[in-house]
Amino acid sequence: MSEKKPWHGVIVATALPFTEDYAVDYDAFADHVAWLAANGCDGVAPNGSLGEYQTLSDVERAQVITTAVEAAPAGFHVMAGTGAYGALQSAHWAEQAANAGATSVMQLPPNTYRADWEIVKDHYATVASVGLPVVGYNNPIDTKVDLVPELIAEIHAAGNMVGVKEFSGDPRRIYEITELAPTLDILIGTDDTVLEVGLAGAVGWVSGYPNAIPRACIELFELCTSGDTADLVRAQEIYRDLHSLLRWDSKTEFVQAIKLSMDVLGLRGGICRPPRLPLSQPLVDRIVADTQAAADKGYATETRPAVAAV
């Protein structure tokens, strides 16, 4: 078995709690990080899309990483989200993450700018020069830049990407990526492709729904990636039971949906900052029903921490 690295296993893309006046609740966030660790997750990835990083001030963004590192027990890793408009900003956040004690960074290509291949490669080289291992994050829907397999392979060959969180939603890409870059680590990016990408050779899952049901997600990931065909029957059973919930991770409303699922299960999800508004009642009803269905089938067995009033 290969050495387990800081970006391997179930790395939770953490939701970020706010108070009713939209201030970051750092104490609640620290409690959530500690709870995820206690329930068997391998690490957290704060300041990603689910963490609403684009709504944070520079001070808030830095403090989120510091809070996560301070709350993490020994052996529990922090993969800091360092996405930004350009390479200089991303490198700044990578330096802050390194100084805070993060063990890797999760790096999008340039945000909102339709960068060509040379710009994207320079972007990753600049961030990698900081010194922390860089896990690429391909989210072409949000960034408008698609890290296609050939481009990923070139960045990896240059020594500027150790793994990639693949969020295109197309499991077929995994086989092409591994053909072109066999030493690159694959991380599942979309919760509703964990079975397909797990079977294709993933070594990690940067995931949203462990915020609400960590133990079930850990079991599912381990079954999907064990390499033992005997595990697939149980893996498919869990996957089928949870898929109506997991697929919310790939929808526009994923932040509100995952936070709502947390609320339903007695955790601290709470409100989102604009531009995300409260969901319509039909969407709320569907997410609540999907969450409750998972709980009724025994997929929410964790001890729920006391949730402070806000």
MOBEL-V149719 format. One record per residue. N is the residue number from 0. RES is the residue in three letters. SS is DSSP state (A for helix, B for strand, O for the rest). PHI is phi as a letter, one per 40 degrees, with the letter a starting at -180 (none if undefined). Layout:
BEGIN
n/res/ss/phi
N/RES/SS/PHI
N/RES/SS/PHI
END
This chain:
BEGIN
n/res/ss/phi
0/MET/O/none
1/SER/O/c
2/GLU/O/c
3/LYS/O/c
4/LYS/O/b
5/PRO/O/c
6/TRP/O/b
7/HIS/O/c
8/GLY/B/g
9/VAL/B/c
10/ILE/B/b
11/VAL/B/c
12/ALA/O/c
13/THR/O/c
14/ALA/O/c
15/LEU/O/b
16/PRO/O/c
17/PHE/B/b
18/THR/O/c
19/GLU/O/c
20/ASP/O/b
21/TYR/O/g
22/ALA/O/c
23/VAL/B/c
24/ASP/O/c
25/TYR/A/c
26/ASP/A/c
27/ALA/A/c
28/PHE/A/c
29/ALA/A/c
30/ASP/A/c
31/HIS/A/c
32/VAL/A/d
33/ALA/A/c
34/TRP/A/c
35/LEU/A/c
36/ALA/A/c
37/ALA/A/c
38/ASN/O/c
39/GLY/O/g
40/CYS/O/c
41/ASP/O/c
42/GLY/B/i
43/VAL/B/b
44/ALA/O/b
45/PRO/O/c
46/ASN/O/g
47/GLY/O/c
48/SER/O/c
49/LEU/O/c
50/GLY/O/c
51/GLU/O/f
52/TYR/A/c
53/GLN/A/c
54/THR/A/c
55/LEU/O/c
56/SER/O/c
57/ASP/A/d
58/VAL/A/c
59/GLU/A/c
60/ARG/A/c
61/ALA/A/c
62/GLN/A/c
63/VAL/A/c
64/ILE/A/c
65/THR/A/d
66/THR/A/c
67/ALA/A/c
68/VAL/A/c
69/GLU/A/c
70/ALA/A/c
71/ALA/O/c
72/PRO/O/c
73/ALA/O/d
74/GLY/O/g
75/PHE/O/b
76/HIS/B/c
77/VAL/B/b
78/MET/B/b
79/ALA/B/c
80/GLY/B/c
81/THR/O/b
82/GLY/O/c
83/ALA/O/a
84/TYR/O/c
85/GLY/O/a
86/ALA/A/c
87/LEU/A/c
88/GLN/A/c
89/SER/A/c
90/ALA/A/c
91/HIS/A/d
92/TRP/A/c
93/ALA/A/c
94/GLU/A/c
95/GLN/A/c
96/ALA/A/c
97/ALA/A/c
98/ASN/A/c
99/ALA/A/c
100/GLY/O/h
101/ALA/O/c
102/THR/O/b
103/SER/B/a
104/VAL/B/b
105/MET/B/b
106/GLN/B/b
107/LEU/B/c
108/PRO/O/c
109/PRO/O/d
110/ASN/O/c
111/THR/O/g
112/TYR/O/b
113/ARG/O/c
114/ALA/O/c
115/ASP/O/c
116/TRP/A/c
117/GLU/A/c
118/ILE/A/c
119/VAL/A/c
120/LYS/A/c
121/ASP/A/c
122/HIS/A/d
123/TYR/A/c
124/ALA/A/c
125/THR/A/c
126/VAL/A/c
127/ALA/A/c
128/SER/O/c
129/VAL/O/c
130/GLY/O/h
131/LEU/O/c
132/PRO/B/d
133/VAL/B/b
134/VAL/B/b
135/GLY/B/c
136/TYR/B/b
137/ASN/B/c
138/ASN/O/b
139/PRO/A/c
140/ILE/A/c
141/ASP/A/c
142/THR/A/c
143/LYS/O/g
144/VAL/O/b
145/ASP/O/b
146/LEU/O/c
147/VAL/O/c
148/PRO/A/d
149/GLU/A/c
150/LEU/A/c
151/ILE/A/d
152/ALA/A/c
153/GLU/A/c
154/ILE/A/c
155/HIS/A/c
156/ALA/A/c
157/ALA/O/c
158/GLY/O/g
159/ASN/O/b
160/MET/O/a
161/VAL/O/c
162/GLY/B/a
163/VAL/B/a
164/LYS/B/c
165/GLU/B/c
166/PHE/O/b
167/SER/O/c
168/GLY/O/g
169/ASP/O/b
170/PRO/O/c
171/ARG/A/c
172/ARG/A/c
173/ILE/A/d
174/TYR/A/c
175/GLU/A/c
176/ILE/A/c
177/THR/A/c
178/GLU/A/c
179/LEU/A/c
180/ALA/O/b
181/PRO/O/c
182/THR/O/c
183/LEU/O/c
184/ASP/B/c
185/ILE/B/c
186/LEU/B/b
187/ILE/B/c
188/GLY/O/b
189/THR/O/b
190/ASP/A/c
191/ASP/A/c
192/THR/A/b
193/VAL/A/c
194/LEU/A/c
195/GLU/A/c
196/VAL/A/c
197/GLY/A/c
198/LEU/A/c
199/ALA/O/c
200/GLY/O/h
201/ALA/O/c
202/VAL/O/b
203/GLY/B/a
204/TRP/B/a
205/VAL/B/c
206/SER/B/b
207/GLY/O/c
208/TYR/O/c
209/PRO/A/c
210/ASN/A/d
211/ALA/A/b
212/ILE/A/b
213/PRO/A/c
214/ARG/A/c
215/ALA/A/c
216/CYS/A/c
217/ILE/A/c
218/GLU/A/c
219/LEU/A/c
220/PHE/A/c
221/GLU/A/c
222/LEU/A/c
223/CYS/A/c
224/THR/A/b
225/SER/O/c
226/GLY/O/g
227/ASP/O/b
228/THR/A/c
229/ALA/A/c
230/ASP/A/c
231/LEU/A/c
232/VAL/A/c
233/ARG/A/c
234/ALA/A/d
235/GLN/A/c
236/GLU/A/c
237/ILE/A/c
238/TYR/A/d
239/ARG/A/c
240/ASP/A/c
241/LEU/A/c
242/HIS/A/c
243/SER/A/c
244/LEU/A/c
245/LEU/A/c
246/ARG/A/c
247/TRP/A/c
248/ASP/A/c
249/SER/A/b
250/LYS/O/b
251/THR/O/d
252/GLU/O/c
253/PHE/A/c
254/VAL/A/c
255/GLN/A/c
256/ALA/A/c
257/ILE/A/c
258/LYS/A/c
259/LEU/A/c
260/SER/A/d
261/MET/A/c
262/ASP/A/c
263/VAL/A/d
264/LEU/O/c
265/GLY/O/g
266/LEU/O/b
267/ARG/O/b
268/GLY/O/c
269/GLY/O/g
270/ILE/O/c
271/CYS/O/b
272/ARG/O/c
273/PRO/O/d
274/PRO/O/c
275/ARG/O/c
276/LEU/O/b
277/PRO/O/d
278/LEU/O/c
279/SER/O/c
280/GLN/A/c
281/PRO/A/d
282/LEU/A/c
283/VAL/A/d
284/ASP/A/c
285/ARG/A/c
286/ILE/A/c
287/VAL/A/c
288/ALA/A/c
289/ASP/A/c
290/THR/A/c
291/GLN/A/c
292/ALA/A/c
293/ALA/A/c
294/ALA/A/c
295/ASP/A/c
296/LYS/O/c
297/GLY/O/g
298/TYR/O/b
299/ALA/O/b
300/THR/O/c
301/GLU/O/c
302/THR/O/c
303/ARG/O/c
304/PRO/O/c
305/ALA/O/c
306/VAL/O/b
307/ALA/O/c
308/ALA/O/c
309/VAL/O/b
END
